[in-house]
């Protein structure tokens, strides 16, 4: 079954050359996985969204999973850039977490793919390698090698994933419109409060 519910993107020139095609495939994968349950997103859907042939997908990626890993790695790098810029601007870990939360609400594919794979029992770290944002957060909270900072970073990271994954479901469960912002706004406040609470004692 193909992906549904993804807004059509503006028609652009068909990507050419390795770099353009790989970027188009990663972008298409992100858009589709951010709007559609992961098992419903097919290689054919991604090729259509990227405006390339299915054969080109298989030429650059040996499988759908390989493309998902490339998408996770690309988005992980972007998330870390968002985090680094926020921390550089304010030196406040809470503002860094706020910036990453807002990124994840605008572009939820990373959190959704990670959550789905974790629920399937996969080792996401083994698949995609380094996770720069949690490491940056752990350092901001406690310094390199601090076990409490690492634990707090894991708790906050788990909240980021859970909030992104479940907010739509809870809006439905409570009879609210799925685009009701009260829940994500409250979740953002809770994330900031938790981050401030664990950062202050060390400050």
CNS distance restraints for C-alpha pairs under 8 A (distance, minus, plus):
assign (resid   1 and name CA) (resid  40 and name CA) 5.95 0.50 0.50
assign (resid   1 and name CA) (resid  41 and name CA) 7.87 0.50 0.50
assign (resid   1 and name CA) (resid  42 and name CA) 7.77 0.50 0.50
assign (resid   2 and name CA) (resid  40 and name CA) 5.86 0.50 0.50
assign (resid   2 and name CA) (resid  41 and name CA) 6.09 0.50 0.50
assign (resid   2 and name CA) (resid  42 and name CA) 6.34 0.50 0.50
assign (resid   2 and name CA) (resid  45 and name CA) 6.20 0.50 0.50
assign (resid   3 and name CA) (resid  32 and name CA) 7.01 0.50 0.50
assign (resid   3 and name CA) (resid  36 and name CA) 6.06 0.50 0.50
assign (resid   3 and name CA) (resid  40 and name CA) 5.55 0.50 0.50
assign (resid   3 and name CA) (resid  41 and name CA) 5.13 0.50 0.50
assign (resid   3 and name CA) (resid  42 and name CA) 7.27 0.50 0.50
assign (resid   3 and name CA) (resid  45 and name CA) 6.41 0.50 0.50
assign (resid   4 and name CA) (resid  35 and name CA) 7.97 0.50 0.50
assign (resid   4 and name CA) (resid  36 and name CA) 6.49 0.50 0.50
assign (resid   5 and name CA) (resid  35 and name CA) 6.70 0.50 0.50
assign (resid   5 and name CA) (resid  36 and name CA) 7.06 0.50 0.50
assign (resid   6 and name CA) (resid  31 and name CA) 7.43 0.50 0.50
assign (resid   6 and name CA) (resid  32 and name CA) 6.43 0.50 0.50
assign (resid   6 and name CA) (resid  35 and name CA) 6.02 0.50 0.50
assign (resid   6 and name CA) (resid  36 and name CA) 7.53 0.50 0.50
assign (resid   9 and name CA) (resid  49 and name CA) 7.99 0.50 0.50
assign (resid  14 and name CA) (resid  51 and name CA) 6.06 0.50 0.50
assign (resid  14 and name CA) (resid  52 and name CA) 7.22 0.50 0.50
assign (resid  15 and name CA) (resid  20 and name CA) 5.26 0.50 0.50
assign (resid  15 and name CA) (resid  21 and name CA) 5.28 0.50 0.50
assign (resid  15 and name CA) (resid  24 and name CA) 6.85 0.50 0.50
assign (resid  15 and name CA) (resid  50 and name CA) 7.98 0.50 0.50
assign (resid  15 and name CA) (resid  51 and name CA) 7.43 0.50 0.50
assign (resid  15 and name CA) (resid  52 and name CA) 7.42 0.50 0.50
assign (resid  16 and name CA) (resid  20 and name CA) 5.68 0.50 0.50
assign (resid  16 and name CA) (resid  21 and name CA) 5.96 0.50 0.50
assign (resid  17 and name CA) (resid  21 and name CA) 6.11 0.50 0.50
assign (resid  18 and name CA) (resid  22 and name CA) 6.01 0.50 0.50
assign (resid  19 and name CA) (resid  23 and name CA) 6.07 0.50 0.50
assign (resid  20 and name CA) (resid  24 and name CA) 6.01 0.50 0.50
assign (resid  21 and name CA) (resid  25 and name CA) 6.12 0.50 0.50
assign (resid  21 and name CA) (resid  50 and name CA) 7.91 0.50 0.50
assign (resid  21 and name CA) (resid  52 and name CA) 7.68 0.50 0.50
assign (resid  22 and name CA) (resid  26 and name CA) 6.20 0.50 0.50
assign (resid  22 and name CA) (resid  60 and name CA) 7.15 0.50 0.50
assign (resid  23 and name CA) (resid  27 and name CA) 6.06 0.50 0.50
assign (resid  24 and name CA) (resid  28 and name CA) 6.02 0.50 0.50
assign (resid  24 and name CA) (resid  50 and name CA) 5.28 0.50 0.50
assign (resid  25 and name CA) (resid  29 and name CA) 6.00 0.50 0.50
assign (resid  25 and name CA) (resid  46 and name CA) 6.68 0.50 0.50
assign (resid  25 and name CA) (resid  47 and name CA) 6.96 0.50 0.50
assign (resid  25 and name CA) (resid  50 and name CA) 5.48 0.50 0.50
assign (resid  25 and name CA) (resid  57 and name CA) 7.38 0.50 0.50
assign (resid  25 and name CA) (resid  67 and name CA) 7.79 0.50 0.50
assign (resid  26 and name CA) (resid  30 and name CA) 6.15 0.50 0.50
assign (resid  26 and name CA) (resid  67 and name CA) 6.95 0.50 0.50
assign (resid  26 and name CA) (resid  68 and name CA) 7.91 0.50 0.50
assign (resid  26 and name CA) (resid  70 and name CA) 6.94 0.50 0.50
assign (resid  26 and name CA) (resid  71 and name CA) 5.22 0.50 0.50
assign (resid  26 and name CA) (resid  74 and name CA) 7.93 0.50 0.50
assign (resid  27 and name CA) (resid  31 and name CA) 6.24 0.50 0.50
assign (resid  27 and name CA) (resid  50 and name CA) 7.54 0.50 0.50
assign (resid  27 and name CA) (resid  71 and name CA) 7.70 0.50 0.50
assign (resid  28 and name CA) (resid  32 and name CA) 6.16 0.50 0.50
assign (resid  28 and name CA) (resid  46 and name CA) 5.67 0.50 0.50
assign (resid  28 and name CA) (resid  47 and name CA) 7.77 0.50 0.50
assign (resid  28 and name CA) (resid  49 and name CA) 5.50 0.50 0.50
assign (resid  28 and name CA) (resid  50 and name CA) 5.32 0.50 0.50
assign (resid  29 and name CA) (resid  33 and name CA) 5.94 0.50 0.50
assign (resid  29 and name CA) (resid  46 and name CA) 5.76 0.50 0.50
assign (resid  29 and name CA) (resid  67 and name CA) 7.60 0.50 0.50
assign (resid  29 and name CA) (resid  68 and name CA) 7.16 0.50 0.50
assign (resid  29 and name CA) (resid  71 and name CA) 6.91 0.50 0.50
assign (resid  30 and name CA) (resid  34 and name CA) 5.92 0.50 0.50
assign (resid  30 and name CA) (resid  71 and name CA) 6.59 0.50 0.50
assign (resid  30 and name CA) (resid 107 and name CA) 7.97 0.50 0.50
assign (resid  30 and name CA) (resid 109 and name CA) 5.49 0.50 0.50
assign (resid  30 and name CA) (resid 110 and name CA) 7.60 0.50 0.50
assign (resid  31 and name CA) (resid  35 and name CA) 6.60 0.50 0.50
assign (resid  31 and name CA) (resid 109 and name CA) 7.14 0.50 0.50
assign (resid  32 and name CA) (resid  36 and name CA) 5.83 0.50 0.50
assign (resid  32 and name CA) (resid  41 and name CA) 6.78 0.50 0.50
assign (resid  32 and name CA) (resid  46 and name CA) 7.29 0.50 0.50
assign (resid  33 and name CA) (resid  37 and name CA) 6.56 0.50 0.50
assign (resid  33 and name CA) (resid  38 and name CA) 5.71 0.50 0.50
assign (resid  33 and name CA) (resid  41 and name CA) 6.86 0.50 0.50
assign (resid  33 and name CA) (resid 109 and name CA) 5.29 0.50 0.50
assign (resid  33 and name CA) (resid 112 and name CA) 7.36 0.50 0.50
assign (resid  33 and name CA) (resid 113 and name CA) 7.09 0.50 0.50
assign (resid  34 and name CA) (resid 107 and name CA) 6.66 0.50 0.50
assign (resid  34 and name CA) (resid 108 and name CA) 5.24 0.50 0.50
assign (resid  34 and name CA) (resid 109 and name CA) 3.98 0.50 0.50
assign (resid  34 and name CA) (resid 110 and name CA) 7.78 0.50 0.50
assign (resid  34 and name CA) (resid 112 and name CA) 6.90 0.50 0.50
assign (resid  35 and name CA) (resid 109 and name CA) 7.72 0.50 0.50
assign (resid  36 and name CA) (resid  40 and name CA) 6.74 0.50 0.50
assign (resid  36 and name CA) (resid  41 and name CA) 6.82 0.50 0.50
assign (resid  37 and name CA) (resid  41 and name CA) 6.96 0.50 0.50
assign (resid  38 and name CA) (resid 113 and name CA) 6.97 0.50 0.50
assign (resid  38 and name CA) (resid 116 and name CA) 7.37 0.50 0.50
assign (resid  41 and name CA) (resid  45 and name CA) 6.26 0.50 0.50
assign (resid  41 and name CA) (resid  46 and name CA) 7.27 0.50 0.50
assign (resid  42 and name CA) (resid  46 and name CA) 6.39 0.50 0.50
assign (resid  42 and name CA) (resid  64 and name CA) 7.63 0.50 0.50
assign (resid  43 and name CA) (resid  47 and name CA) 6.13 0.50 0.50
assign (resid  43 and name CA) (resid  54 and name CA) 6.79 0.50 0.50
assign (resid  43 and name CA) (resid  57 and name CA) 7.29 0.50 0.50
assign (resid  43 and name CA) (resid  64 and name CA) 6.17 0.50 0.50
assign (resid  44 and name CA) (resid  48 and name CA) 6.16 0.50 0.50
assign (resid  44 and name CA) (resid  54 and name CA) 5.77 0.50 0.50
assign (resid  45 and name CA) (resid  49 and name CA) 6.14 0.50 0.50
assign (resid  46 and name CA) (resid  50 and name CA) 6.09 0.50 0.50
assign (resid  47 and name CA) (resid  51 and name CA) 5.94 0.50 0.50
assign (resid  47 and name CA) (resid  52 and name CA) 5.17 0.50 0.50
assign (resid  47 and name CA) (resid  53 and name CA) 5.70 0.50 0.50
assign (resid  47 and name CA) (resid  54 and name CA) 5.35 0.50 0.50
assign (resid  47 and name CA) (resid  56 and name CA) 7.97 0.50 0.50
assign (resid  47 and name CA) (resid  57 and name CA) 6.53 0.50 0.50
assign (resid  48 and name CA) (resid  52 and name CA) 6.26 0.50 0.50
assign (resid  48 and name CA) (resid  53 and name CA) 7.22 0.50 0.50
assign (resid  48 and name CA) (resid  54 and name CA) 7.89 0.50 0.50
assign (resid  52 and name CA) (resid  56 and name CA) 6.59 0.50 0.50
assign (resid  52 and name CA) (resid  57 and name CA) 7.69 0.50 0.50
assign (resid  53 and name CA) (resid  57 and name CA) 6.92 0.50 0.50
assign (resid  54 and name CA) (resid  58 and name CA) 6.64 0.50 0.50
assign (resid  55 and name CA) (resid  59 and name CA) 6.11 0.50 0.50
assign (resid  56 and name CA) (resid  60 and name CA) 6.36 0.50 0.50
assign (resid  57 and name CA) (resid  61 and name CA) 5.83 0.50 0.50
assign (resid  58 and name CA) (resid  62 and name CA) 5.40 0.50 0.50
assign (resid  58 and name CA) (resid  63 and name CA) 6.59 0.50 0.50
assign (resid  61 and name CA) (resid  66 and name CA) 5.74 0.50 0.50
assign (resid  61 and name CA) (resid  67 and name CA) 5.84 0.50 0.50
assign (resid  62 and name CA) (resid  66 and name CA) 6.25 0.50 0.50
assign (resid  63 and name CA) (resid  67 and name CA) 6.61 0.50 0.50
assign (resid  64 and name CA) (resid  68 and name CA) 6.22 0.50 0.50
assign (resid  65 and name CA) (resid  69 and name CA) 6.15 0.50 0.50
assign (resid  66 and name CA) (resid  70 and name CA) 6.30 0.50 0.50
assign (resid  67 and name CA) (resid  71 and name CA) 6.17 0.50 0.50
assign (resid  68 and name CA) (resid  72 and name CA) 6.15 0.50 0.50
assign (resid  68 and name CA) (resid 113 and name CA) 7.85 0.50 0.50
assign (resid  69 and name CA) (resid  73 and name CA) 6.15 0.50 0.50
assign (resid  69 and name CA) (resid 127 and name CA) 6.59 0.50 0.50
assign (resid  69 and name CA) (resid 128 and name CA) 5.59 0.50 0.50
assign (resid  70 and name CA) (resid  74 and name CA) 6.11 0.50 0.50
assign (resid  70 and name CA) (resid 128 and name CA) 7.66 0.50 0.50
assign (resid  71 and name CA) (resid  75 and name CA) 6.07 0.50 0.50
assign (resid  71 and name CA) (resid 110 and name CA) 7.80 0.50 0.50
assign (resid  72 and name CA) (resid  76 and name CA) 5.84 0.50 0.50
assign (resid  72 and name CA) (resid 110 and name CA) 5.86 0.50 0.50
assign (resid  72 and name CA) (resid 113 and name CA) 7.80 0.50 0.50
assign (resid  72 and name CA) (resid 128 and name CA) 6.83 0.50 0.50
assign (resid  73 and name CA) (resid  77 and name CA) 6.27 0.50 0.50
assign (resid  73 and name CA) (resid 128 and name CA) 6.08 0.50 0.50
assign (resid  73 and name CA) (resid 129 and name CA) 7.97 0.50 0.50
assign (resid  74 and name CA) (resid  78 and name CA) 6.50 0.50 0.50
assign (resid  75 and name CA) (resid  79 and name CA) 6.08 0.50 0.50
assign (resid  75 and name CA) (resid 110 and name CA) 6.41 0.50 0.50
assign (resid  76 and name CA) (resid  80 and name CA) 6.21 0.50 0.50
assign (resid  76 and name CA) (resid 110 and name CA) 7.52 0.50 0.50
assign (resid  76 and name CA) (resid 131 and name CA) 6.80 0.50 0.50
assign (resid  76 and name CA) (resid 132 and name CA) 7.23 0.50 0.50
assign (resid  76 and name CA) (resid 133 and name CA) 7.43 0.50 0.50
assign (resid  77 and name CA) (resid  81 and name CA) 6.28 0.50 0.50
assign (resid  77 and name CA) (resid 132 and name CA) 7.34 0.50 0.50
assign (resid  78 and name CA) (resid  82 and name CA) 6.28 0.50 0.50
assign (resid  79 and name CA) (resid  83 and name CA) 6.20 0.50 0.50
assign (resid  79 and name CA) (resid 100 and name CA) 6.39 0.50 0.50
assign (resid  79 and name CA) (resid 103 and name CA) 7.41 0.50 0.50
assign (resid  79 and name CA) (resid 133 and name CA) 6.76 0.50 0.50
assign (resid  80 and name CA) (resid  84 and name CA) 5.98 0.50 0.50
assign (resid  80 and name CA) (resid 132 and name CA) 6.00 0.50 0.50
assign (resid  80 and name CA) (resid 133 and name CA) 4.80 0.50 0.50
assign (resid  80 and name CA) (resid 136 and name CA) 7.89 0.50 0.50
assign (resid  81 and name CA) (resid  85 and name CA) 6.09 0.50 0.50
assign (resid  82 and name CA) (resid  86 and name CA) 6.23 0.50 0.50
assign (resid  82 and name CA) (resid  96 and name CA) 7.74 0.50 0.50
assign (resid  82 and name CA) (resid  99 and name CA) 6.66 0.50 0.50
assign (resid  82 and name CA) (resid 100 and name CA) 6.54 0.50 0.50
assign (resid  82 and name CA) (resid 103 and name CA) 7.90 0.50 0.50
assign (resid  83 and name CA) (resid  87 and name CA) 6.14 0.50 0.50
assign (resid  83 and name CA) (resid  96 and name CA) 5.02 0.50 0.50
assign (resid  83 and name CA) (resid  97 and name CA) 7.19 0.50 0.50
assign (resid  83 and name CA) (resid  99 and name CA) 6.58 0.50 0.50
assign (resid  83 and name CA) (resid 100 and name CA) 6.20 0.50 0.50
assign (resid  83 and name CA) (resid 133 and name CA) 6.85 0.50 0.50
assign (resid  84 and name CA) (resid  88 and name CA) 5.98 0.50 0.50
assign (resid  84 and name CA) (resid  96 and name CA) 7.42 0.50 0.50
assign (resid  84 and name CA) (resid 136 and name CA) 7.98 0.50 0.50
assign (resid  85 and name CA) (resid  89 and name CA) 6.14 0.50 0.50
assign (resid  86 and name CA) (resid  90 and name CA) 6.26 0.50 0.50
assign (resid  86 and name CA) (resid  91 and name CA) 7.57 0.50 0.50
assign (resid  86 and name CA) (resid  92 and name CA) 7.94 0.50 0.50
assign (resid  86 and name CA) (resid  95 and name CA) 6.34 0.50 0.50
assign (resid  86 and name CA) (resid  96 and name CA) 5.02 0.50 0.50
assign (resid  86 and name CA) (resid  99 and name CA) 6.63 0.50 0.50
assign (resid  87 and name CA) (resid  91 and name CA) 4.55 0.50 0.50
assign (resid  87 and name CA) (resid  92 and name CA) 5.81 0.50 0.50
assign (resid  87 and name CA) (resid  93 and name CA) 6.42 0.50 0.50
assign (resid  87 and name CA) (resid  95 and name CA) 6.99 0.50 0.50
assign (resid  87 and name CA) (resid  96 and name CA) 5.44 0.50 0.50
assign (resid  90 and name CA) (resid  95 and name CA) 7.14 0.50 0.50
assign (resid  92 and name CA) (resid  96 and name CA) 6.57 0.50 0.50
assign (resid  93 and name CA) (resid  97 and name CA) 6.27 0.50 0.50
assign (resid  93 and name CA) (resid 137 and name CA) 6.94 0.50 0.50
assign (resid  93 and name CA) (resid 140 and name CA) 6.12 0.50 0.50
assign (resid  93 and name CA) (resid 141 and name CA) 6.91 0.50 0.50
assign (resid  93 and name CA) (resid 195 and name CA) 6.88 0.50 0.50
assign (resid  93 and name CA) (resid 196 and name CA) 7.65 0.50 0.50
assign (resid  93 and name CA) (resid 199 and name CA) 7.48 0.50 0.50
assign (resid  94 and name CA) (resid  98 and name CA) 6.15 0.50 0.50
assign (resid  94 and name CA) (resid 191 and name CA) 7.83 0.50 0.50
assign (resid  94 and name CA) (resid 192 and name CA) 5.14 0.50 0.50
assign (resid  94 and name CA) (resid 193 and name CA) 7.81 0.50 0.50
assign (resid  94 and name CA) (resid 195 and name CA) 5.31 0.50 0.50
assign (resid  94 and name CA) (resid 196 and name CA) 5.92 0.50 0.50
assign (resid  95 and name CA) (resid  99 and name CA) 6.11 0.50 0.50
assign (resid  95 and name CA) (resid 192 and name CA) 7.40 0.50 0.50
assign (resid  96 and name CA) (resid 100 and name CA) 6.36 0.50 0.50
assign (resid  97 and name CA) (resid 101 and name CA) 6.10 0.50 0.50
assign (resid  97 and name CA) (resid 191 and name CA) 7.22 0.50 0.50
assign (resid  97 and name CA) (resid 192 and name CA) 6.84 0.50 0.50
assign (resid  97 and name CA) (resid 195 and name CA) 7.60 0.50 0.50
assign (resid  98 and name CA) (resid 102 and name CA) 6.25 0.50 0.50
assign (resid  98 and name CA) (resid 188 and name CA) 6.51 0.50 0.50
assign (resid  98 and name CA) (resid 191 and name CA) 7.41 0.50 0.50
assign (resid  98 and name CA) (resid 192 and name CA) 6.47 0.50 0.50
assign (resid  99 and name CA) (resid 103 and name CA) 6.24 0.50 0.50
assign (resid 100 and name CA) (resid 104 and name CA) 6.15 0.50 0.50
assign (resid 101 and name CA) (resid 105 and name CA) 6.32 0.50 0.50
assign (resid 101 and name CA) (resid 160 and name CA) 6.36 0.50 0.50
assign (resid 101 and name CA) (resid 188 and name CA) 6.80 0.50 0.50
assign (resid 102 and name CA) (resid 106 and name CA) 6.36 0.50 0.50
assign (resid 103 and name CA) (resid 107 and name CA) 5.90 0.50 0.50
assign (resid 103 and name CA) (resid 108 and name CA) 7.68 0.50 0.50
assign (resid 104 and name CA) (resid 108 and name CA) 4.67 0.50 0.50
assign (resid 104 and name CA) (resid 109 and name CA) 7.76 0.50 0.50
assign (resid 104 and name CA) (resid 110 and name CA) 7.53 0.50 0.50
assign (resid 104 and name CA) (resid 111 and name CA) 7.04 0.50 0.50
assign (resid 104 and name CA) (resid 160 and name CA) 7.95 0.50 0.50
assign (resid 104 and name CA) (resid 164 and name CA) 6.78 0.50 0.50
assign (resid 105 and name CA) (resid 164 and name CA) 6.52 0.50 0.50
assign (resid 108 and name CA) (resid 112 and name CA) 6.16 0.50 0.50
assign (resid 108 and name CA) (resid 164 and name CA) 6.65 0.50 0.50
assign (resid 109 and name CA) (resid 113 and name CA) 5.95 0.50 0.50
assign (resid 110 and name CA) (resid 114 and name CA) 6.16 0.50 0.50
assign (resid 111 and name CA) (resid 115 and name CA) 6.00 0.50 0.50
assign (resid 111 and name CA) (resid 160 and name CA) 7.81 0.50 0.50
assign (resid 111 and name CA) (resid 161 and name CA) 5.21 0.50 0.50
assign (resid 111 and name CA) (resid 164 and name CA) 6.63 0.50 0.50
assign (resid 111 and name CA) (resid 165 and name CA) 7.01 0.50 0.50
assign (resid 112 and name CA) (resid 116 and name CA) 6.13 0.50 0.50
assign (resid 112 and name CA) (resid 161 and name CA) 7.46 0.50 0.50
assign (resid 112 and name CA) (resid 164 and name CA) 7.38 0.50 0.50
assign (resid 112 and name CA) (resid 165 and name CA) 5.99 0.50 0.50
assign (resid 113 and name CA) (resid 117 and name CA) 6.18 0.50 0.50
assign (resid 114 and name CA) (resid 118 and name CA) 6.10 0.50 0.50
assign (resid 114 and name CA) (resid 124 and name CA) 6.77 0.50 0.50
assign (resid 114 and name CA) (resid 161 and name CA) 7.96 0.50 0.50
assign (resid 115 and name CA) (resid 119 and name CA) 6.18 0.50 0.50
assign (resid 115 and name CA) (resid 161 and name CA) 6.83 0.50 0.50
assign (resid 115 and name CA) (resid 162 and name CA) 7.93 0.50 0.50
assign (resid 115 and name CA) (resid 165 and name CA) 7.36 0.50 0.50
assign (resid 116 and name CA) (resid 120 and name CA) 6.34 0.50 0.50
assign (resid 117 and name CA) (resid 121 and name CA) 6.45 0.50 0.50
assign (resid 117 and name CA) (resid 122 and name CA) 5.37 0.50 0.50
assign (resid 117 and name CA) (resid 123 and name CA) 7.70 0.50 0.50
assign (resid 117 and name CA) (resid 124 and name CA) 6.84 0.50 0.50
assign (resid 118 and name CA) (resid 122 and name CA) 5.31 0.50 0.50
assign (resid 118 and name CA) (resid 123 and name CA) 6.88 0.50 0.50
assign (resid 118 and name CA) (resid 124 and name CA) 6.85 0.50 0.50
assign (resid 123 and name CA) (resid 127 and name CA) 6.47 0.50 0.50
assign (resid 124 and name CA) (resid 128 and name CA) 6.13 0.50 0.50
assign (resid 124 and name CA) (resid 129 and name CA) 7.87 0.50 0.50
assign (resid 125 and name CA) (resid 129 and name CA) 5.09 0.50 0.50
assign (resid 125 and name CA) (resid 130 and name CA) 6.70 0.50 0.50
assign (resid 125 and name CA) (resid 131 and name CA) 7.41 0.50 0.50
assign (resid 131 and name CA) (resid 135 and name CA) 6.76 0.50 0.50
assign (resid 132 and name CA) (resid 136 and name CA) 6.08 0.50 0.50
assign (resid 133 and name CA) (resid 137 and name CA) 6.07 0.50 0.50
assign (resid 134 and name CA) (resid 138 and name CA) 6.03 0.50 0.50
assign (resid 134 and name CA) (resid 153 and name CA) 5.92 0.50 0.50
assign (resid 134 and name CA) (resid 154 and name CA) 7.03 0.50 0.50
assign (resid 134 and name CA) (resid 157 and name CA) 6.86 0.50 0.50
assign (resid 135 and name CA) (resid 139 and name CA) 6.26 0.50 0.50
assign (resid 135 and name CA) (resid 150 and name CA) 7.59 0.50 0.50
assign (resid 135 and name CA) (resid 153 and name CA) 7.76 0.50 0.50
assign (resid 136 and name CA) (resid 140 and name CA) 6.19 0.50 0.50
assign (resid 137 and name CA) (resid 141 and name CA) 6.12 0.50 0.50
assign (resid 137 and name CA) (resid 149 and name CA) 7.96 0.50 0.50
assign (resid 137 and name CA) (resid 153 and name CA) 5.82 0.50 0.50
assign (resid 138 and name CA) (resid 142 and name CA) 6.02 0.50 0.50
assign (resid 138 and name CA) (resid 143 and name CA) 6.68 0.50 0.50
assign (resid 138 and name CA) (resid 144 and name CA) 7.38 0.50 0.50
assign (resid 138 and name CA) (resid 146 and name CA) 7.68 0.50 0.50
assign (resid 138 and name CA) (resid 149 and name CA) 4.75 0.50 0.50
assign (resid 138 and name CA) (resid 150 and name CA) 4.80 0.50 0.50
assign (resid 138 and name CA) (resid 151 and name CA) 7.85 0.50 0.50
assign (resid 138 and name CA) (resid 152 and name CA) 7.19 0.50 0.50
assign (resid 138 and name CA) (resid 153 and name CA) 5.10 0.50 0.50
assign (resid 139 and name CA) (resid 143 and name CA) 4.03 0.50 0.50
assign (resid 139 and name CA) (resid 144 and name CA) 5.11 0.50 0.50
assign (resid 139 and name CA) (resid 145 and name CA) 7.74 0.50 0.50
assign (resid 139 and name CA) (resid 146 and name CA) 7.69 0.50 0.50
assign (resid 139 and name CA) (resid 149 and name CA) 6.80 0.50 0.50
assign (resid 139 and name CA) (resid 150 and name CA) 7.79 0.50 0.50
assign (resid 140 and name CA) (resid 149 and name CA) 7.92 0.50 0.50
assign (resid 141 and name CA) (resid 149 and name CA) 5.13 0.50 0.50
assign (resid 141 and name CA) (resid 152 and name CA) 7.70 0.50 0.50
assign (resid 141 and name CA) (resid 153 and name CA) 7.54 0.50 0.50
assign (resid 141 and name CA) (resid 198 and name CA) 7.31 0.50 0.50
assign (resid 141 and name CA) (resid 199 and name CA) 5.47 0.50 0.50
assign (resid 141 and name CA) (resid 202 and name CA) 7.53 0.50 0.50
assign (resid 142 and name CA) (resid 146 and name CA) 5.48 0.50 0.50
assign (resid 142 and name CA) (resid 147 and name CA) 8.00 0.50 0.50
assign (resid 142 and name CA) (resid 148 and name CA) 6.88 0.50 0.50
assign (resid 142 and name CA) (resid 149 and name CA) 4.39 0.50 0.50
assign (resid 142 and name CA) (resid 150 and name CA) 7.60 0.50 0.50
assign (resid 142 and name CA) (resid 199 and name CA) 7.73 0.50 0.50
assign (resid 142 and name CA) (resid 202 and name CA) 6.96 0.50 0.50
assign (resid 143 and name CA) (resid 149 and name CA) 6.98 0.50 0.50
assign (resid 145 and name CA) (resid 150 and name CA) 7.64 0.50 0.50
assign (resid 146 and name CA) (resid 150 and name CA) 6.32 0.50 0.50
assign (resid 147 and name CA) (resid 151 and name CA) 6.18 0.50 0.50
assign (resid 148 and name CA) (resid 152 and name CA) 6.06 0.50 0.50
assign (resid 149 and name CA) (resid 153 and name CA) 6.02 0.50 0.50
assign (resid 150 and name CA) (resid 154 and name CA) 6.23 0.50 0.50
assign (resid 151 and name CA) (resid 155 and name CA) 6.31 0.50 0.50
assign (resid 152 and name CA) (resid 156 and name CA) 6.20 0.50 0.50
assign (resid 152 and name CA) (resid 198 and name CA) 7.07 0.50 0.50
assign (resid 153 and name CA) (resid 157 and name CA) 5.96 0.50 0.50
assign (resid 154 and name CA) (resid 158 and name CA) 6.06 0.50 0.50
assign (resid 155 and name CA) (resid 159 and name CA) 6.33 0.50 0.50
assign (resid 156 and name CA) (resid 160 and name CA) 6.27 0.50 0.50
assign (resid 156 and name CA) (resid 191 and name CA) 6.89 0.50 0.50
assign (resid 156 and name CA) (resid 194 and name CA) 7.61 0.50 0.50
assign (resid 156 and name CA) (resid 195 and name CA) 7.31 0.50 0.50
assign (resid 157 and name CA) (resid 161 and name CA) 6.38 0.50 0.50
assign (resid 158 and name CA) (resid 162 and name CA) 6.05 0.50 0.50
assign (resid 159 and name CA) (resid 163 and name CA) 5.79 0.50 0.50
assign (resid 159 and name CA) (resid 191 and name CA) 7.27 0.50 0.50
assign (resid 160 and name CA) (resid 164 and name CA) 6.24 0.50 0.50
assign (resid 160 and name CA) (resid 191 and name CA) 7.78 0.50 0.50
assign (resid 161 and name CA) (resid 165 and name CA) 6.15 0.50 0.50
assign (resid 162 and name CA) (resid 166 and name CA) 5.86 0.50 0.50
assign (resid 163 and name CA) (resid 167 and name CA) 5.65 0.50 0.50
assign (resid 163 and name CA) (resid 184 and name CA) 7.32 0.50 0.50
assign (resid 163 and name CA) (resid 187 and name CA) 6.70 0.50 0.50
assign (resid 165 and name CA) (resid 169 and name CA) 7.98 0.50 0.50
assign (resid 166 and name CA) (resid 170 and name CA) 6.12 0.50 0.50
assign (resid 167 and name CA) (resid 171 and name CA) 6.15 0.50 0.50
assign (resid 167 and name CA) (resid 183 and name CA) 6.60 0.50 0.50
assign (resid 167 and name CA) (resid 184 and name CA) 6.72 0.50 0.50
assign (resid 168 and name CA) (resid 172 and name CA) 6.36 0.50 0.50
assign (resid 168 and name CA) (resid 178 and name CA) 5.41 0.50 0.50
assign (resid 168 and name CA) (resid 179 and name CA) 7.55 0.50 0.50
assign (resid 169 and name CA) (resid 173 and name CA) 6.11 0.50 0.50
assign (resid 169 and name CA) (resid 178 and name CA) 7.78 0.50 0.50
assign (resid 170 and name CA) (resid 174 and name CA) 6.02 0.50 0.50
assign (resid 171 and name CA) (resid 175 and name CA) 6.21 0.50 0.50
assign (resid 171 and name CA) (resid 176 and name CA) 4.88 0.50 0.50
assign (resid 171 and name CA) (resid 177 and name CA) 6.34 0.50 0.50
assign (resid 171 and name CA) (resid 178 and name CA) 5.45 0.50 0.50
assign (resid 171 and name CA) (resid 180 and name CA) 7.08 0.50 0.50
assign (resid 171 and name CA) (resid 183 and name CA) 7.47 0.50 0.50
assign (resid 172 and name CA) (resid 176 and name CA) 5.66 0.50 0.50
assign (resid 172 and name CA) (resid 177 and name CA) 6.72 0.50 0.50
assign (resid 172 and name CA) (resid 178 and name CA) 6.08 0.50 0.50
assign (resid 176 and name CA) (resid 180 and name CA) 6.48 0.50 0.50
assign (resid 181 and name CA) (resid 185 and name CA) 5.96 0.50 0.50
assign (resid 182 and name CA) (resid 186 and name CA) 6.09 0.50 0.50
assign (resid 183 and name CA) (resid 187 and name CA) 6.05 0.50 0.50
assign (resid 184 and name CA) (resid 188 and name CA) 6.04 0.50 0.50
assign (resid 185 and name CA) (resid 189 and name CA) 6.38 0.50 0.50
assign (resid 186 and name CA) (resid 190 and name CA) 6.22 0.50 0.50
assign (resid 187 and name CA) (resid 191 and name CA) 6.14 0.50 0.50
assign (resid 188 and name CA) (resid 192 and name CA) 6.22 0.50 0.50
assign (resid 189 and name CA) (resid 193 and name CA) 6.07 0.50 0.50
assign (resid 190 and name CA) (resid 194 and name CA) 6.11 0.50 0.50
assign (resid 191 and name CA) (resid 195 and name CA) 6.14 0.50 0.50
assign (resid 192 and name CA) (resid 196 and name CA) 6.07 0.50 0.50
assign (resid 193 and name CA) (resid 197 and name CA) 6.04 0.50 0.50
assign (resid 194 and name CA) (resid 198 and name CA) 6.33 0.50 0.50
assign (resid 195 and name CA) (resid 199 and name CA) 5.99 0.50 0.50
assign (resid 196 and name CA) (resid 200 and name CA) 5.82 0.50 0.50
assign (resid 197 and name CA) (resid 201 and name CA) 7.28 0.50 0.50
assign (resid 198 and name CA) (resid 202 and name CA) 7.42 0.50 0.50
assign (resid 199 and name CA) (resid 203 and name CA) 6.10 0.50 0.50
